[in-house]
Amino acid sequence: MSPLILALVAGAVVGLALGALGGGGSVLTVPALIYPLGFSPVSATTAGLIIVTATSATALYAHARDGGVAWRTGALFAVAGIFPALLAGAAAGHLPAAVLTTAFAVVAALAAARMLRPSHAEPPERIRPARAAGAGAGLGAVTGFLGVGGGFLAVPALVGVVGLRMKQAVGTSLLVITVNSLAASTARAGTGGDLRWEVIAPFTGAAILGAWDGKRLASKITGPTLQRMFACVLLGVAALMLLDVIV
């Protein structure tokens, strides 16, 4: 299969997940760029940030039209993650490929476990600014280091720490993802290795279109069903990446 077709298919899957779940799709971006498309881990994490930024901004617009974004809360949460995202993004470009691959596989597995576990999180009685800032900073570091948006971490944090309802948390997480991914990609400017734009461009275009479809899909399929399906894919990806490091 040609790289163009692979990029279009992978991009559509990533966009679908981001639009439907408010996160998670970006965890597939890096493995898709490394394995079927032949990017190095450093190049893949940098390219992933570019793709995730554009796709998340599109999905954010779709959710904002329906009033599903808490702008002020999301902005405060995102700002706390900008500096950690810059630092982690700059550091990641100098790490061995095996370290990045292993770290990414572990995060993917944790994300899958989080999605498979039933969520009973209740909004806190009051928002604690220090906890919210700490959660935002941690998310920014993950974004910068691994080249993922971190929506799979942002949604539960926005519910359990900040106090948003699930629907608003999904939309607001896209604002956080967009800001953090933009900051991390800026930090990686000039250190991202070989960025093959002939692959990145169609991948991004397909992801953007997929995000719109994902938003519509979310209204037809229950959230838990989508999460379980996606978690199984993530577990497979994590196993493949760890096997690649070991062998």
N, C-alpha and C positions, 0 to 999 in steps of 0.2 A: 504494500500500500504506500502511496506517495506521501511525503512529508506534509503536503498541503491538505490532503484528505484527513490525515491523522490529526493535524492541528485543528481543523474544523470540527471534527468529532469530539476531541478532548475539550475544546473551548465550549462547545454546546453543553457538555455535561457539567463543567465547572459553573457556567452561568446559571444553569437550571438549579443547581444546589444553592448558589448564593441567593437567587431570587426567591426560592421557596423557603429556605431555612434561615436566611440572614447571616449565613456563615457556613463553614465546612467545605464549600467548593474549592476554596483556595488551597486546602490541604492536598487536593488532587493535582493541582497545577504543577508543582515541582516534580513529583514522580512522573507525570506525563511528559514533561520536558526532558527529563533525564533518560528514561528508558526507550519509549518508542521514537522520540525525536532526537536523541543523541546529544543533549546539552551536558556540559560538565555541571557538578553540583553548585559551584559558585555562580556560573552563568545562569543556571536554572532558577536559583533563588532570587537573583537580580531581575531576570525576565518575569518571574512570578509576581514580583512586586508591581511591575509595570502593568501587567494584565489585571491583577487584583484591584489596583487603583481605579482603572478605567471601568471595570465591570461593577465594582461596588458603588461608584458614583452613579452609574446608570440605575442600578437596583434601588439606590437611595431615593432617586427622583420618583421612581414608581411607587415606593412606599409613602413618600412625602405627599404625593397627590391625594392619598387617602387619609391624611392626618395621622400617620402611624409613626411619626418621629418626634421625640422630645428634644428639641434643638438645644435648649440651654443646658440641660443635663448632659446630653451627649457631647456637647462642646467642652464642658468642664472635664468630663471623663477622658476625652481625646487629648486635650492639652497636656494632661499629666503624663501621657505616654510619648509625647514628641521627643523629648530629650533622650530617654532610654532607647527609643527606636533609632535615633541618630547614632548613638554610641554603639549599639549592638550591630547596626547595619555596617558601620565602618569596620568593626572588628571581624565580622563574619567573612569578609573578603580575603582575610589573611589566614584562615584556618584550613587544615587538611580536609580533603574531600570526604574521607572516612568519618571524621568527626561530625561534619554537617549531615551526612547521610544517616548516621546512627541517631543523632539528636532528632532529626526529622521523623524517623521511624518511631521513636519513643513517643513523641508528641502525637503522631497519628494514632498510635495504639491507645493512648490516654483519651484522645478525643472520641474514639470509637466506644471505649468503655463508658465514657460520660453520656454518650447518646443512647446507649443500650440500657442504662440505668434509669428507672422511672424517676422523674423529678417531682419532688414534693416541696420545692422551695417556696417559702412565703415571703412577701415583701417585708422588710424590717419596719418596726414601728416608727423609726426616724432615721434619716440618712446621716451617716457619720462621715464627714468630709475627709478625714484622714484615711479611713478604710477605702473610700471611693478613689482617692488619689493613689493609694498603694496598688489597688487593683488595676487602675489605668496605666500606671507605670510598668507593672509586670506585663501587661498585655502589649505595651509598646516594645518592651525588650524582646518578647517572643516574635513579634512582627519583624523587627529589624534583623534578628539573628537567623531566622529560618525562612524569611521571605514569604510568610503567610499572613493573611489578614487578621487571623485570630478571632473570627466571629464565633467559633465553637466555644471559646472561653468568654467572649464579651457578653453573649446573651445571658448565661447564668449569673455572671457578675452584675449585670444591669438589673436583674430581677432580685437577686439575693442581697446585694450590697447597696445598690442605689435605690431600689424600691419600685422599679417600673413594672407594669403588667406585661405579660408575655408578648402581646401584639406590639406594644410600643418598644419593647426590648429588641425585637427582631429588626424593626426599622431603624432604631437608634444605633444598633450595633453596626449598621452599614456606614453611618456617619463616622463612627470611631475607626472602622477599618479603613475608610478612605483617607482620613487624616494621617493615621499611623503609617499606612503603606506609602503615602506620598513622602512623608518624612524619611522613611527608611530608604526609599529609592533614591532620594536626593543625596543621602549619605554615601550611597554606593556608586555615585556618578564617577566614571572613569576606572572603577575597580571590578566591574562586573564580568570581565572576561569577554568571550566572543558572543555578542548578542546578534543572533540571526533574525533580522527584522522581517525577512521573507516568511518566517514561521510565526514570529510574535504577532505580526499584524493580523493575519487571518484567525489566529487563535483568539486574539482579543475581540475581533469582530463577531465571531461565533459566540463567545462568552457573553457579550453585550446582548445579542439577540436572545440567547438562552435565559438571561436574567428576566426578561419580560415574560417569557413562557413560564419560568419558575414562579413568578408572582401569580400568574393565573392558575398554575397547578396547585399552589398552596390552598386555594379556595375550594378545590375539588377532592383533594386527598388529605386525610388527617395528618397533623404534624407528627404524631408518634410513628405512624407507618412510614413516612418519609425518612425520619431519623433512623429507624431500624434498618431500612434498605441501605442507606448511606453508610451507616456504621459497619455493616458487613463488608462493603467495598473498602473502607478505610483499613479494616483489619487485614484484608488481603494485601493491600499496598504496603502496610507496615511489615508484614511477614516477608514480602518480596525484597524490600530494602535491607532488612536485617540479614537475610540470607545472602544478599549480594556482598555485604560487608564481610561476613564470616568466610564465604567461599573465595 
